[in-house]
Amino acid sequence: MSPAAAIRALAALALLITASAETHAAPPVPYELRGAILLRSLGYESGFTSRTGTAVLAVVGGESGESAEDASAMATVLSKLAAKTTVARRPATVQRVTYTSRAQLAEALRAGGAEVVYVARGLAAAIPDIPPREGAVVRIVVCGDGDDTKRGCAVAVGLAGAKPELLLNVKHANAVGLRFDPQFLRLARIVD
């Protein structure tokens, strides 16, 4: 094989490996455990715990594919958990939002009164489209993919080896006005 052919073959192999790695994200934490961890995490944010009334959690997913499947499963799990218990001593409801555009998402979150927004796995592109506030309420953006904390998600659940891991993007949380209890900072891995 000529040197030029060898370089082309290596470049093709590298491209194939890169594309394969990008399409196979880390496996997710099981839905029930992910939902329980995320709901428990809300109790550590001072703005969320200081409010009264029913908390509204919006689960955002795409129209099809991985994000739609993840959103449907998480909406079901979060609804079951919210029916059994309170979230930071508040009753909660869950609404499913299908993401189609920035304007549609902002309107759906405003109309529903969402305080917490779960962004489904595979929909990281929607994170910047979530308005961080609605009036005086600062939204808590949570994700099911740990890598999404690097993309602007405040809290996420990922895997560290085979164990679930709570992640917190302190820089983003502080920038939008979220204030997490220092105990939470000891529980979570801080991500920039």
HELIX and SHEET records of a PDB file:
HELIX    1   1 PRO A    3  THR A   23  1                                  21    
HELIX    2   2 TYR A   31  LEU A   42  1                                  12    
HELIX    3   3 SER A   46  SER A   50  1                                   5    
HELIX    4   4 GLY A   65  LYS A   84  1                                  20    
HELIX    5   5 ARG A  102  GLY A  112  1                                  11    
HELIX    6   6 ALA A  124  ASP A  129  5                                   6    
HELIX    7   7 GLY A  146  ARG A  151  5                                   6    
HELIX    8   8 VAL A  170  VAL A  176  1                                   7    
HELIX    9   9 PRO A  182  LEU A  187  1                                   6    
SHEET    1   A 7 ALA A  92  THR A  98  0                                        
SHEET    2   A 7 ALA A  55  GLY A  61  1                                        
SHEET    3   A 7 VAL A 116  VAL A 119  1                                        
SHEET    4   A 7 ILE A 140  CYS A 143  1                                        
SHEET    5   A 7 VAL A 155  ALA A 160  1                                        
SHEET    6   A 7 LYS A 163  LEU A 168 -1                                        
SHEET    7   A 7 ARG A 189  ILE A 190  1                                        
SHEET    1   B 2 ARG A 133  GLU A 134  0                                        
SHEET    2   B 2 VAL A 137  VAL A 138 -1                                        
END                                                                             
